[in-house]
Amino acid sequence: MKKEHMNQVKISLLVILFFLVGCSSKEPEIIVRTEYQEKKVPIRCINQMPIKPIWDTNNPSYSYDLLLKYYELVEKLLEKCTKHGENINDK
């Protein structure tokens, strides 16, 4: 009876060893692969540009003030359209 039990233990160990050796030569597989994609987020922007003032040769200082205000307004409006006011050239 003891001899038969020892044979069963040996066979069981050989079967377990066989399965373990069979798995050891297998290359590891990538189970999960994560890919990051850039997501474009729409930004609310102006529909129409403000009307540009006309240069008045008779009154250049007034025209200059109007143009200065116009360009400041345009700059502020467009700044809101570029990544919420961040300066793109800083990156």
C-alpha beads as a LAMMPS data file, in Angstrom:
LAMMPS data file: protein, C-alpha beads

91 atoms
90 bonds

1 atom types
1 bond types

-500.0 500.0 xlo xhi
-500.0 500.0 ylo yhi
-500.0 500.0 zlo zhi

Masses

1 110.0

Atoms # bond

1 1 1 0.000 0.000 0.000
2 1 1 2.818 2.386 0.834
3 1 1 4.537 1.750 -2.450
4 1 1 1.364 2.505 -4.364
5 1 1 0.894 5.767 -2.433
6 1 1 4.486 6.808 -3.181
7 1 1 3.926 6.141 -6.891
8 1 1 0.821 8.395 -6.861
9 1 1 2.780 11.176 -5.142
10 1 1 5.584 10.877 -7.676
11 1 1 3.157 10.956 -10.597
12 1 1 1.348 13.978 -9.106
13 1 1 4.642 15.818 -8.643
14 1 1 5.689 15.019 -12.207
15 1 1 2.366 16.297 -13.577
16 1 1 2.643 19.543 -11.552
17 1 1 6.271 19.944 -12.619
18 1 1 5.294 19.337 -16.242
19 1 1 2.680 22.130 -16.119
20 1 1 5.070 24.555 -14.427
21 1 1 7.882 23.874 -16.907
22 1 1 5.457 24.258 -19.819
23 1 1 4.418 27.732 -18.677
24 1 1 7.947 28.959 -17.990
25 1 1 8.958 29.159 -21.663
26 1 1 5.966 31.309 -22.614
27 1 1 6.670 34.998 -23.335
28 1 1 4.782 37.473 -21.150
29 1 1 1.774 39.075 -22.862
30 1 1 0.563 42.638 -22.663
31 1 1 -2.834 42.400 -21.084
32 1 1 -3.830 46.072 -21.028
33 1 1 -2.704 48.725 -23.447
34 1 1 -3.469 52.363 -22.664
35 1 1 -3.505 54.909 -25.440
36 1 1 -3.819 58.596 -24.688
37 1 1 -5.503 60.785 -27.247
38 1 1 -5.681 64.549 -27.366
39 1 1 -9.217 65.731 -26.851
40 1 1 -10.183 68.940 -28.592
41 1 1 -12.368 71.157 -26.432
42 1 1 -14.445 73.799 -28.174
43 1 1 -13.908 77.325 -26.906
44 1 1 -16.545 79.992 -27.235
45 1 1 -15.206 82.706 -29.490
46 1 1 -16.426 85.851 -31.177
47 1 1 -18.712 85.559 -34.199
48 1 1 -17.836 88.863 -35.787
49 1 1 -14.981 91.318 -35.508
50 1 1 -15.808 94.835 -34.310
51 1 1 -15.939 97.547 -36.938
52 1 1 -12.570 99.164 -37.484
53 1 1 -12.588 102.954 -37.180
54 1 1 -11.597 104.997 -40.184
55 1 1 -8.516 107.204 -39.986
56 1 1 -9.478 110.851 -40.074
57 1 1 -6.693 112.987 -41.524
58 1 1 -8.298 116.138 -40.125
59 1 1 -8.211 114.857 -36.562
60 1 1 -5.296 112.374 -36.230
61 1 1 -5.111 112.363 -32.417
62 1 1 -8.765 111.361 -32.098
63 1 1 -8.365 108.734 -34.807
64 1 1 -5.293 107.402 -33.070
65 1 1 -7.250 107.028 -29.798
66 1 1 -10.078 105.235 -31.592
67 1 1 -7.658 102.858 -33.326
68 1 1 -5.850 102.196 -30.061
69 1 1 -9.123 101.297 -28.331
70 1 1 -10.117 99.148 -31.310
71 1 1 -6.872 97.141 -31.237
72 1 1 -7.083 96.708 -27.466
73 1 1 -10.645 95.402 -27.811
74 1 1 -9.687 93.019 -30.626
75 1 1 -6.732 91.739 -28.624
76 1 1 -8.928 91.054 -25.576
77 1 1 -11.574 89.302 -27.681
78 1 1 -9.032 87.097 -29.458
79 1 1 -7.201 86.342 -26.231
80 1 1 -10.361 84.633 -24.983
81 1 1 -10.293 82.392 -28.072
82 1 1 -6.783 81.025 -27.471
83 1 1 -6.772 78.440 -24.686
84 1 1 -8.645 80.652 -22.257
85 1 1 -6.170 83.500 -22.458
86 1 1 -2.968 81.497 -22.051
87 1 1 -0.058 82.595 -24.188
88 1 1 0.633 79.756 -26.623
89 1 1 4.182 80.948 -27.345
90 1 1 5.211 80.457 -23.685
91 1 1 5.057 76.676 -24.012

Bonds

1 1 1 2
2 1 2 3
3 1 3 4
4 1 4 5
5 1 5 6
6 1 6 7
7 1 7 8
8 1 8 9
9 1 9 10
10 1 10 11
11 1 11 12
12 1 12 13
13 1 13 14
14 1 14 15
15 1 15 16
16 1 16 17
17 1 17 18
18 1 18 19
19 1 19 20
20 1 20 21
21 1 21 22
22 1 22 23
23 1 23 24
24 1 24 25
25 1 25 26
26 1 26 27
27 1 27 28
28 1 28 29
29 1 29 30
30 1 30 31
31 1 31 32
32 1 32 33
33 1 33 34
34 1 34 35
35 1 35 36
36 1 36 37
37 1 37 38
38 1 38 39
39 1 39 40
40 1 40 41
41 1 41 42
42 1 42 43
43 1 43 44
44 1 44 45
45 1 45 46
46 1 46 47
47 1 47 48
48 1 48 49
49 1 49 50
50 1 50 51
51 1 51 52
52 1 52 53
53 1 53 54
54 1 54 55
55 1 55 56
56 1 56 57
57 1 57 58
58 1 58 59
59 1 59 60
60 1 60 61
61 1 61 62
62 1 62 63
63 1 63 64
64 1 64 65
65 1 65 66
66 1 66 67
67 1 67 68
68 1 68 69
69 1 69 70
70 1 70 71
71 1 71 72
72 1 72 73
73 1 73 74
74 1 74 75
75 1 75 76
76 1 76 77
77 1 77 78
78 1 78 79
79 1 79 80
80 1 80 81
81 1 81 82
82 1 82 83
83 1 83 84
84 1 84 85
85 1 85 86
86 1 86 87
87 1 87 88
88 1 88 89
89 1 89 90
90 1 90 91
